[in-house]
Amino acid sequence: MIKSNDLSIFLANYGPSFARTAYLLTGDPDRARDLAIESLVTVCRRWSSVRWNHPAHAVLRELYGRYLSVRVPAPREPGAYLLGDLPPKARAAVVARFHDGQPPHQAAAVTGLWIAVLDKELHQARAHLQATHPDLFPTAPSPPTTEPDPSPATETAGDPAPGAPHQDPWTAPWDTIGTASSPSWTAPAQPWETPAVPPPPDDPALRAALIATASELTTTHTNVSEPVLTRLTRRRRIRVATWTTVSLGTVGAFVALVAVGVNAMVSNIEQQVTGGQASPYSSFEAQEEQIPDPLPAKLDDPVEYATTGYCRSGGTNQKDPLPCAQWRLTTASGDEWRLPGARAGYDADTGATMSLALSQDGHRAAYRRSDGSYVVRDLRTGVVKVIDVTDERATPHFRSSPSGRYFSIYFEDGGGATLDFDTGVTHYEFGERIQILAVSDDGTRVVGEKEDVTKVPGHASITELTLNGPEGLDGGYRVDPGLLEHGGALSPDGRRLALVAEDTELVVMDARTGRLTGTRADLGEYEVVQVERWLGTDEVLIRQWEDDEYTLLVKVDVRSGTTTDVTDEAVLEELYYDDPLGLFQE
């Protein structure tokens, strides 16, 4: 999975699932949406540290913890909600085991209950439900049958494939639990007495009833991805504005004290922005930010970076995006414009990210138009040229030559192309597992093609790098696929390729032979997002992800191995980790 896409894909795939779990816990659609959003925002703020360590379980732990930490009122219509009469711990135990499909140890982990307590709550909940809903507990096991089971009791374990959001009818996406039918048993005299006989491993009818109840939640309440992304972006903007204000009147020994105050101020401002509610279930009524004017026909001011817009309701149709959902371009002078017809964010139907790329001088942009075509637009002249490819099945990835004359595009499911803007000619790359790493100013593309191998010691797959340009093919050497995880950049002379090894070191290799040159540079403790570009003969710009909120831009001297942090706070606080970078001004 391309790292710059996985947060939006994770939200697209799992967001509705968390909202449905929250709905079964709260019994209220609005509270469920708020609970899911708050839980996702909390976890996604530390995305770099949880992304590789079961992020779905991290969100579930946050969600159940928030639910169990407050008293949730009963549904408005008593008896209308299946779990409405259960106390919070019993309700959480039932939902975790029978709806989310968590085995006992994982159910205990996500709910924060000891396994013994979890078992006790399940016993009591099952006894009560058997007394109030006997139809969910058949008295005899069902006879074996060769016909497919129409109930959604069987699930696919593990995370879904990137770009493949869940489709209705919905089933919980986490772990598979048993499907044995429930044997007969006698309910205790009091519904909350602990039964002497433990419950069976699964109750298919109860499970089906929970899934059916969760599926009643409307798309309006399951669409939590965009509000979460907006909250993350808004917090960064609030923080930079607050720090700017405070820094004007803060010096010396007051810095530490002010830091504490700033965090409190940010939280207070966030509460004001999101409705001012003090409850953990404070209503999230995201207000659409001021929508910039459409991009003029000609724009001489170069673009520094682009960000995604947000629509509180609607606007997610990529074929007809509302102004609030279009890409926003920020120029060197600080003006903001929106790019008409260019949907930002991700496609909720396919999970594909609506990519955009900017040339290094900030005067050209490549993106997908609302009609499905991929184009490059010269912002100074208004001229638009089409990249002659059509592919709506997967996420596109753009690469630009330093001058912006060439823009390449490749797709996660195979194939790629490069547009020569001056001539309008499109050149193609063929293959099912290709990646265009970089493009030089003469049109030479560094193309990687991955293949599975069985006779290369220590490797299950190898990527062959080829230079494809005006003078034909060159290169043809093999590298470890891990070297290409963060992309690459060609030096201005087209001779050296900058890559990241083992997620921690910048290395430079001869683009035609694959031999390492220069000095390895230690990139420190922060996670690398991608290799951005060369800044000159011996300096490379790297983008990193600091802790849970901030983007870092780091300049690396490839001769000495020294690194220098970029300190332009105005840009860094606005730039999200996968936002396109255009003109870079030191």
VEXTIGU-704022 format. One record per residue (C-alpha): x, y, z. Coordinates in steps of 0.05 Angstrom, whole numbers. Layout:
N
u  v  w
X  Y  Z
...
//
This chain:
586
u  v  w
0  0  0
26  69  -17
38  102  51
11  170  31
-57  139  18
-68  91  75
-102  138  125
-158  158  78
-165  86  55
-168  62  127
-223  113  142
-261  94  79
-258  20  94
-269  21  169
-306  86  185
-376  57  172
-359  -4  214
-340  38  274
-404  79  267
-446  16  267
-411  -11  328
-423  56  363
-497  53  342
-506  -15  376
-473  12  439
-512  78  443
-577  62  408
-577  133  380
-553  150  309
-528  220  326
-491  198  388
-462  139  350
-434  184  296
-404  231  348
-373  173  386
-342  144  323
-315  211  300
-285  228  368
-252  159  373
-223  162  303
-196  232  312
-161  213  377
-128  152  346
-112  183  278
-74  240  312
-21  189  328
-28  153  262
46  145  250
53  103  313
-10  60  305
-14  49  230
29  -14  233
0  -42  298
-73  -61  286
-104  9  280
-174  -20  277
-165  -50  347
-136  16  372
-199  52  349
-244  -1  380
-208  7  447
-217  82  444
-290  75  423
-309  25  477
-270  64  529
-307  128  513
-374  92  514
-361  59  581
-335  123  613
-401  161  609
-474  146  626
-512  137  561
-587  151  564
-637  98  544
-669  100  475
-728  146  467
-775  87  454
-765  33  507
-764  -36  477
-751  -12  407
-677  -23  412
-653  -95  420
-599  -80  472
-635  -21  504
-647  -56  571
-576  -80  580
-528  -42  625
-466  -12  591
-416  -68  607
-463  -123  585
-480  -85  522
-407  -75  506
-392  -149  517
-448  -171  471
-430  -122  415
-355  -139  418
-366  -214  417
-427  -224  373
-426  -163  327
-353  -145  320
-334  -218  320
-278  -211  370
-253  -275  404
-255  -273  481
-184  -246  492
-191  -192  440
-261  -173  463
-232  -165  533
-175  -122  505
-219  -74  465
-272  -66  520
-222  -60  576
-257  -115  616
-223  -174  649
-240  -239  614
-276  -264  676
-317  -200  679
-330  -205  604
-355  -276  612
-400  -257  670
-431  -198  631
-442  -244  571
-477  -296  614
-523  -244  644
-537  -210  578
-553  -275  544
-599  -296  600
-637  -230  596
-642  -231  521
-666  -303  522
-721  -282  570
-742  -221  529
-727  -246  458
-735  -322  459
-737  -323  383
-663  -308  382
-646  -372  419
-671  -436  385
-682  -494  432
-648  -545  387
-589  -542  339
-606  -534  266
-600  -598  224
-540  -600  177
-553  -575  107
-515  -571  42
-547  -505  23
-508  -441  34
-523  -406  100
-558  -340  82
-540  -309  150
-479  -264  152
-444  -308  204
-382  -321  163
-334  -264  154
-266  -252  123
-215  -241  177
-164  -186  177
-161  -118  144
-193  -109  75
-151  -98  14
-131  -25  1
-184  13  -37
-239  -38  -24
-291  -7  24
-344  -51  54
-409  -60  16
-478  -72  42
-505  -120  67
-453  -104  119
-417  -152  165
-366  -135  218
-297  -134  187
-252  -157  243
-243  -230  266
-283  -293  252
-317  -329  310
-351  -397  312
-417  -413  278
-443  -470  321
-518  -468  335
-540  -455  406
-559  -516  448
-619  -514  492
-611  -488  562
-653  -460  620
-654  -386  636
-643  -368  709
-702  -345  750
-676  -273  751
-651  -244  685
-587  -218  716
-566  -280  755
-504  -314  730
-522  -381  697
-487  -444  718
-476  -466  646
-431  -423  602
-460  -398  537
-443  -431  470
-388  -401  427
-437  -365  382
-511  -350  374
-524  -342  299
-594  -313  307
-570  -262  358
-511  -245  314
-556  -236  253
-604  -192  293
-546  -147  315
-520  -141  244
-590  -126  218
-599  -72  271
-531  -41  255
-547  -41  181
-606  5  194
-558  63  204
-562  110  145
-505  133  101
-510  202  132
-490  173  200
-438  123  173
-400  176  133
-348  194  185
-285  197  142
-290  269  118
-307  298  187
-248  261  217
-200  288  164
-228  357  172
-219  355  248
-147  335  240
-133  391  191
-172  442  232
-133  426  295
-68  441  259
-95  508  233
-120  528  302
-54  509  334
-11  550  286
-57  611  293
-55  605  369
21  597  371
29  657  325
-13  700  371
21  676  435
91  682  407
83  756  396
78  768  471
117  710  500
191  707  516
242  672  559
219  636  622
145  641  603
152  593  544
140  529  583
80  559  619
51  585  554
59  516  522
11  487  572
-37  544  562
-35  538  487
-57  465  490
-115  485  534
-131  543  487
-131  496  427
-179  449  462
-225  506  481
-224  534  410
-239  465  383
-299  460  429
-323  527  403
-313  505  331
-348  439  341
-408  465  381
-380  480  450
-406  416  481
-370  391  543
-394  319  538
-349  265  507
-407  258  458
-407  331  440
-446  341  376
-400  349  316
-433  398  269
-374  411  223
-380  479  192
-356  485  120
-296  531  117
-298  592  73
-296  569  1
-242  602  -42
-257  633  -109
-247  591  -171
-178  591  -202
-174  647  -254
-159  631  -327
-87  654  -317
-47  655  -252
24  683  -250
32  672  -175
65  603  -165
30  552  -122
66  529  -59
20  472  -38
-50  443  -46
-99  419  8
-166  384  8
-232  419  20
-289  393  62
-365  389  53
-409  380  114
-460  345  71
-455  320  0
-402  342  -49
-368  273  -52
-390  256  -123
-325  257  -163
-364  268  -227
-397  331  -201
-358  357  -140
-386  416  -103
-340  476  -94
-328  457  -21
-299  389  -42
-250  414  -94
-175  420  -88
-150  485  -57
-85  517  -82
-45  564  -38
2  610  -75
69  640  -54
34  706  -36
-15  670  10
-76  673  -36
-121  611  -38
-159  587  -99
-201  525  -114
-191  482  -175
-259  475  -209
-278  404  -229
-222  372  -190
-249  329  -133
-203  325  -73
-198  272  -20
-219  201  -36
-274  167  -75
-322  135  -25
-344  83  -76
-275  56  -95
-230  81  -38
-184  113  -90
-150  177  -71
-164  235  -119
-91  252  -132
-61  318  -152
10  337  -168
46  404  -175
108  420  -214
168  443  -173
162  514  -199
88  516  -178
62  534  -247
32  468  -270
-17  420  -239
-37  349  -258
-103  321  -233
-166  282  -251
-223  322  -279
-296  309  -264
-305  276  -332
-255  222  -312
-197  246  -355
-127  260  -329
-100  328  -348
-42  376  -338
-58  450  -332
-9  506  -343
-32  557  -292
2  617  -325
-29  607  -393
-92  567  -377
-73  514  -428
-98  444  -410
-71  380  -442
-98  310  -432
-56  250  -412
-83  197  -460
-102  144  -408
-167  120  -378
-169  82  -313
-222  90  -260
-207  25  -222
-148  45  -179
-113  103  -146
-69  144  -194
1  167  -174
33  227  -208
107  245  -218
133  310  -247
199  328  -279
234  386  -243
216  436  -299
144  411  -303
150  393  -377
137  319  -364
83  290  -319
78  215  -308
21  175  -280
17  102  -259
-38  60  -227
-36  11  -170
-66  -44  -213
-17  -34  -270
3  10  -328
28  81  -333
41  138  -381
80  203  -387
56  267  -421
105  313  -456
68  379  -445
107  416  -499
87  367  -554
23  337  -524
49  266  -538
35  211  -487
88  156  -477
66  91  -444
94  41  -394
66  -30  -395
64  -81  -339
20  -103  -282
65  -84  -224
102  -23  -247
119  41  -210
146  105  -241
195  132  -190
220  195  -222
222  235  -287
280  277  -311
277  341  -352
295  304  -416
236  257  -407
274  197  -380
232  156  -332
257  111  -276
210  52  -279
208  -4  -229
174  -70  -245
163  -118  -188
166  -194  -196
161  -253  -149
223  -296  -146
240  -365  -118
315  -370  -131
341  -306  -101
365  -320  -30
329  -279  23
278  -249  -25
207  -267  -43
204  -211  -94
252  -165  -132
242  -100  -169
279  -87  -234
295  -14  -248
298  11  -319
312  80  -349
264  91  -406
278  154  -445
292  187  -513
354  145  -523
319  79  -508
325  33  -448
382  32  -398
394  4  -329
360  -63  -320
387  -79  -250
350  -111  -192
338  -78  -124
300  -96  -61
227  -71  -67
234  -39  2
280  14  -28
222  41  -68
172  45  -11
180  120  -4
189  138  -78
252  168  -107
281  229  -140
330  239  -198
386  289  -191
384  349  -239
435  315  -285
394  251  -286
453  209  -261
436  195  -188
374  167  -155
357  184  -83
320  130  -44
305  112  29
333  46  57
300  10  115
255  70  128
312  107  164
369  124  116
375  164  53
419  130  1
441  152  -68
455  104  -125
479  110  -196
415  111  -236
444  67  -291
484  16  -252
451  14  -184
518  24  -147
513  64  -83
549  131  -82
558  185  -30
545  180  44
486  147  79
445  198  117
409  180  181
339  209  177
326  206  252
268  179  292
210  206  252
174  167  199
192  180  127
133  196  81
169  205  15
229  231  -22
207  299  -49
261  325  -96
332  347  -106
345  419  -85
411  425  -121
472  385  -138
481  353  -70
418  366  -29
354  325  -26
287  345  6
253  292  48
183  294  78
173  263  146
115  253  194
127  280  264
90  246  321
15  252  310
3  318  275
59  352  239
95  347  173
171  355  173
211  377  112
284  358  119
343  378  74
397  324  68
467  336  43
484  272  5
560  284  10
566  297  84
502  261  108
481  321  150
407  339  156
374  406  166
302  417  187
260  466  147
232  518  195
178  551  154
122  542  205
69  576  163
76  523  109
89  463  153
29  473  198
-17  476  138
15  419  99
-15  351  114
29  290  104
1  273  35
-15  343  10
21  361  -56
81  407  -51
95  457  -107
144  514  -103
192  505  -46
220  571  -19
275  566  33
//
